[in-house]
Amino acid sequence: MLKVLLINSLFLLLLSCSTTKIEQQQNKKTADIEKNESKSSLKEASAKLKELVKSAKKAGDGSVRFLASDMFLKANSAQLRGDYVTANFIYSHLLELNPHDRFLRKKYAVSLIKAGDLPTSEQIMSGLYEEKKEDEKIALILAGIKSGLGKVEQAKQIYQSILKLNPKSEDGCLFLGKIYSIEGKTQEAMKTFKRCEKKASAESRSLFTYQRGRIYLEKGELDEAQVLFKKAYQLDNENSEAALAIGLIYEESNQLKKALSHYKKHIKKFPGDVIVLTRTVTLLFAEEKFDDVLEYAEKLVDLEPDNLNLKVKMGVIYSDQKNYPKAISLFKDVLQYAPKSDRILYYLAAIYQEMRDYENAIEFFNQVDSQSPLFSDSILQIANIMSTFALGTQGEDSQKAKEQFFSFIEKNRSKNETLNVELAMAKANFLEKEGNFEFAISTLLPLKQNEDFVSNHKYYLASLYEKIGNYQESESLILDVIEEDPDNAHAWNFLGYSYLERGVQLEKAYQYISKAVSLNPDDGYIRDSLGWYHFKQGEMEKALKELKMANKSNPGDSIITKHLAQVYHAMKRFKEAKLYYLQALKVSKEEVEKKEIQSLIQHVEKKRMPANLNH
């Protein structure tokens, strides 16, 4: 007894050592040297395990049974975990204790298949088959191995032998027919499936009818295939493959409504059918039916909780629908599996930012790795949050928030050139909102020669120069933009509108604005400039036409709406003027502009005729 316990204790120690090394091999976590060391350790463990087997045999049947039982439990446990390398290592030594055990040999052969070692498995299964050819399960496994190794003729012979012994063997019939089909012997395949269909049980007929449909499908005869798929589905409406095939043929024929209707009816009967459910969700996403897809996507996620890609798609839809709690829940589920996913961290941060939960937004933006393509934008979003917070606070808190914002800018500007420019822009924008135009300009000036300081940055700097009345510098910057891109409609519009507002070179102003319109005729802001030019020229009907088009393109813009109101005001159409002034006031964000609009409303009210004489 002591000897048996000693053997068992030594075996456990060896197994622990060897399993650790093997798991390292499986997970590919070691370098080449470590892999060589692992092979050496495995070889050593194998030698020692052989000694244990030898000692157990010498100790007698009791020791053999005890060691065999323990080894089998550990091999089976490893197999259940999917650790087939360890399982096969143990099985190979276990067979030395029980070389004639059919059950054990079969277990080992199946484990070898799982590990991808078909040749060794073939040897074992061939021996089992020769011993007992009437064992249909062994024959089916061996034929499958032969087929996997490309020994198709040998596989066919085994399937034919199975059917000779058992003409009603549905598996033998099915796989033989599939081999014929793969070989392109469609007549033999069709005859095999028809013969099987006649002999099969009522619940299995659908399977063979479906296989016949697949043959027609591969030949491109969709109508014939659809007839058989529908028959297979009628025989067994739980046949997922037949249900899917019917829908796919509808899709192939561009009958998407029919396909979706068919899928939905099937899912209503069988809500747990993952195959059809997956196709339904895929099709709904492809057709951008986002409101419809969620019902089915939620069912699919319940059935496949590890489907991370689907969870991400659903999270994006929920986010777009402003159903933030559900979006957050899904993205956090995904983070459990992929805690460093930059995309998911960014999505979560953006949602919290939208919810004005700035603390959580900053937390998640901060977790985006510096090597991620989303890193720069994450830093910029944090800067925007800090800027918004600093502008929205008062007193000492405002000064503290402002200092923290500026400190954050300086700390991160050096991380890359893109951030250097964009964070400077964020700082300049903050200073502009405070009314510190000179400081905003001085923030950007050192970057003028930077290659990352491109058209939109020059455009913004030009707008700052406009605000301090330095039109020479402003015009110089815009001309640089036009030289780089002669088709930049907004640059032409900028120059024209600048002349227009200053009341200088009106002929050039019209020329530049018209050029912008010809380059981008659907842009509301450019149409507004043209309308404002006609207004300045006293051409009210032309102004009204252009400003209506501009307002239609950009209904939420306070300047365009105010301009439209001013045209109605000048035309003495006071009712419309007041209506648009009120709309402009509603969307205006600047206090100076609000006061101007309120003054214009008061002016309109003084000018208005009695209500019954109004337009």
Rosetta blueprint (number, residue, H / E / L):
1 M L
2 L H
3 K H
4 V H
5 L H
6 L H
7 I H
8 N H
9 S H
10 L H
11 F H
12 L H
13 L H
14 L H
15 L H
16 S H
17 C H
18 S H
19 T H
20 T H
21 K H
22 I H
23 E H
24 Q H
25 Q H
26 Q H
27 N H
28 K L
29 K L
30 T L
31 A L
32 D H
33 I H
34 E H
35 K H
36 N H
37 E H
38 S H
39 K H
40 S H
41 S H
42 L H
43 K H
44 E H
45 A H
46 S H
47 A H
48 K H
49 L H
50 K H
51 E H
52 L H
53 V H
54 K H
55 S H
56 A H
57 K H
58 K H
59 A H
60 G L
61 D H
62 G H
63 S H
64 V H
65 R H
66 F H
67 L H
68 A H
69 S H
70 D H
71 M H
72 F H
73 L H
74 K H
75 A H
76 N H
77 S H
78 A H
79 Q H
80 L H
81 R H
82 G L
83 D L
84 Y H
85 V H
86 T H
87 A H
88 N H
89 F H
90 I H
91 Y H
92 S H
93 H H
94 L H
95 L H
96 E H
97 L H
98 N L
99 P L
100 H L
101 D L
102 R H
103 F H
104 L H
105 R H
106 K H
107 K H
108 Y H
109 A H
110 V H
111 S H
112 L H
113 I H
114 K H
115 A H
116 G L
117 D L
118 L H
119 P H
120 T H
121 S H
122 E H
123 Q H
124 I H
125 M H
126 S H
127 G H
128 L H
129 Y H
130 E H
131 E H
132 K L
133 K L
134 E L
135 D L
136 E H
137 K H
138 I H
139 A H
140 L H
141 I H
142 L H
143 A H
144 G H
145 I H
146 K H
147 S H
148 G H
149 L L
150 G L
151 K L
152 V H
153 E H
154 Q H
155 A H
156 K H
157 Q H
158 I H
159 Y H
160 Q H
161 S H
162 I H
163 L H
164 K H
165 L H
166 N L
167 P L
168 K L
169 S L
170 E H
171 D H
172 G H
173 C H
174 L H
175 F H
176 L H
177 G H
178 K H
179 I H
180 Y H
181 S H
182 I H
183 E L
184 G L
185 K L
186 T H
187 Q H
188 E H
189 A H
190 M H
191 K H
192 T H
193 F H
194 K H
195 R H
196 C H
197 E H
198 K H
199 K H
200 A L
201 S L
202 A L
203 E L
204 S L
205 R H
206 S H
207 L H
208 F H
209 T H
210 Y H
211 Q H
212 R H
213 G H
214 R H
215 I H
216 Y H
217 L H
218 E H
219 K L
220 G L
221 E L
222 L H
223 D H
224 E H
225 A H
226 Q H
227 V H
228 L H
229 F H
230 K H
231 K H
232 A H
233 Y H
234 Q H
235 L H
236 D L
237 N L
238 E L
239 N L
240 S H
241 E H
242 A H
243 A H
244 L H
245 A H
246 I H
247 G H
248 L H
249 I H
250 Y H
251 E H
252 E H
253 S L
254 N L
255 Q L
256 L H
257 K H
258 K H
259 A H
260 L H
261 S H
262 H H
263 Y H
264 K H
265 K H
266 H H
267 I H
268 K H
269 K H
270 F L
271 P L
272 G L
273 D L
274 V H
275 I H
276 V H
277 L H
278 T H
279 R H
280 T H
281 V H
282 T H
283 L H
284 L H
285 F H
286 A H
287 E L
288 E L
289 K L
290 F H
291 D H
292 D H
293 V H
294 L H
295 E H
296 Y H
297 A H
298 E H
299 K H
300 L H
301 V H
302 D H
303 L H
304 E L
305 P L
306 D L
307 N L
308 L H
309 N H
310 L H
311 K H
312 V H
313 K H
314 M H
315 G H
316 V H
317 I H
318 Y H
319 S H
320 D H
321 Q L
322 K L
323 N L
324 Y H
325 P H
326 K H
327 A H
328 I H
329 S H
330 L H
331 F H
332 K H
333 D H
334 V H
335 L H
336 Q H
337 Y H
338 A L
339 P L
340 K L
341 S L
342 D H
343 R H
344 I H
345 L H
346 Y H
347 Y H
348 L H
349 A H
350 A H
351 I H
352 Y H
353 Q H
354 E H
355 M L
356 R L
357 D L
358 Y H
359 E H
360 N H
361 A H
362 I H
363 E H
364 F H
365 F H
366 N H
367 Q L
368 V L
369 D L
370 S L
371 Q L
372 S L
373 P L
374 L L
375 F H
376 S H
377 D H
378 S H
379 I H
380 L H
381 Q H
382 I H
383 A H
384 N H
385 I H
386 M H
387 S H
388 T H
389 F H
390 A H
391 L H
392 G H
393 T L
394 Q L
395 G H
396 E H
397 D H
398 S H
399 Q H
400 K H
401 A H
402 K H
403 E H
404 Q H
405 F H
406 F H
407 S H
408 F H
409 I H
410 E H
411 K H
412 N H
413 R H
414 S L
415 K L
416 N L
417 E H
418 T H
419 L H
420 N H
421 V H
422 E H
423 L H
424 A H
425 M H
426 A H
427 K H
428 A H
429 N H
430 F H
431 L H
432 E H
433 K H
434 E L
435 G L
436 N L
437 F H
438 E H
439 F H
440 A H
441 I H
442 S H
443 T H
444 L H
445 L H
446 P H
447 L H
448 K L
449 Q L
450 N L
451 E L
452 D L
453 F L
454 V L
455 S H
456 N H
457 H H
458 K H
459 Y H
460 Y H
461 L H
462 A H
463 S H
464 L H
465 Y H
466 E H
467 K H
468 I L
469 G L
470 N L
471 Y H
472 Q H
473 E H
474 S H
475 E H
476 S H
477 L H
478 I H
479 L H
480 D H
481 V H
482 I H
483 E H
484 E H
485 D L
486 P L
487 D L
488 N L
489 A H
490 H H
491 A H
492 W H
493 N H
494 F H
495 L H
496 G H
497 Y H
498 S H
499 Y H
500 L H
501 E H
502 R H
503 G L
504 V L
505 Q L
506 L H
507 E H
508 K H
509 A H
510 Y H
511 Q H
512 Y H
513 I H
514 S H
515 K H
516 A H
517 V H
518 S H
519 L H
520 N L
521 P L
522 D L
523 D L
524 G H
525 Y H
526 I H
527 R H
528 D H
529 S H
530 L H
531 G H
532 W H
533 Y H
534 H H
535 F H
536 K H
537 Q L
538 G L
539 E L
540 M H
541 E H
542 K H
543 A H
544 L H
545 K H
546 E H
547 L H
548 K H
549 M H
550 A H
551 N H
552 K H
553 S H
554 N L
555 P L
556 G L
557 D L
558 S H
559 I H
560 I H
561 T H
562 K H
563 H H
564 L H
565 A H
566 Q H
567 V H
568 Y H
569 H H
570 A H
571 M L
572 K L
573 R L
574 F H
575 K H
576 E H
577 A H
578 K H
579 L H
580 Y H
581 Y H
582 L H
583 Q H
584 A H
585 L H
586 K H
587 V H
588 S L
589 K L
590 E L
591 E H
592 V H
593 E H
594 K H
595 K H
596 E H
597 I H
598 Q H
599 S H
600 L H
601 I H
602 Q H
603 H H
604 V H
605 E H
606 K H
607 K H
608 R L
609 M L
610 P L
611 A H
612 N H
613 L H
614 N L
615 H L
